[in-house]
Amino acid sequence: GGYRLLGDKKPLAVIGDLDTLGYKPDEVTVITHPVEKDATDGELSLEYIKSIGGSSVTIYGALGGKIEHVLGNLNLLACADKIGLKAKIVSKDYVIYYLNGSGEYSVNKNSTVSLLPHGGACSFNSSFGLYYPLKDITIEPYSSLGISNVATDDVIKIEVAKGACMVILR
């Protein structure tokens, strides 16, 4: 169903069971899978991108719809990282990344930057360009400590010492 949201963007392929799309597009490569399967269409798409030598992916249409799919789509960022793809989710209001090392992001000064631990606690060595610095801080998975930081520069840098987090830019 994310294909409907692309507007003028042309995807490499449409991959999945096409149940929410309801038709088979003519103008793009279509790779179909059965409705009953052990992976989401998003995960199958990541595997396809990796199999053809891709190195990065932008995921659209990930933040709307059923909550379980939204949460699963956020997990696609970790899935992409695990198989060696750089990935981001892009929507009208957000850009979201998965980080388990060092990251540098272009942002608008004064924009909101939220960091949510993923898969357990996340410890930070340092940061640059954030109002609330992340030096020697650990955010537990149940804590709201990383929500609504503010960019003080047009570039932010974050260094994760242990664990991983979702970087949510707004």
C-alpha positions, 0 to 999 in steps of 0.5 A: 500500500505504500506504493500509493504514497510515493507521488512522483518518486519511482521505486526500484520495485514493488514487493509483497503480496499486494493485498493493501494495494489491490492491483499490480502496477504496470510501470514498475517491477513487481515481485509478489509473495503469498499473503501467508508468509513469515516476514512483512513486505517491508522486510522482504523489500530490504532483503531484495535490496541487499540481494541486488547489491543495494547499500541504502534505502529510504522507507516511505509510508511506514508511519500510518495505519495499524499500530503494530505495522508502524512499530514493525516498520520502525524495527525495519531500521534495525533489520536493515542495519543488521544486514548492512543497509543504511536506512531511514524512514521519511514521512511528512513530519519525521525522519527516523534513523537507527543508530548503534555507533556514531551518527551525523545528521543534517537538521534545522537549528531548533528542530526537535531531536528525540532518542529512544533506546532500541532493544535495551539500554542505550549509553552515549559517549558524546554529542554535538549540536544538542541542547541537552548533551549526551555525555556519559548518559545511559537511557533505559528502555522505559525512560523518556529521558531522550525525548524532545531534545533540541538541535542547537546547530544545523548538524548534530553528532551522536556517539553511542557507546553501547546499545542502539537507539532510534534517532527521531528528527522533527 
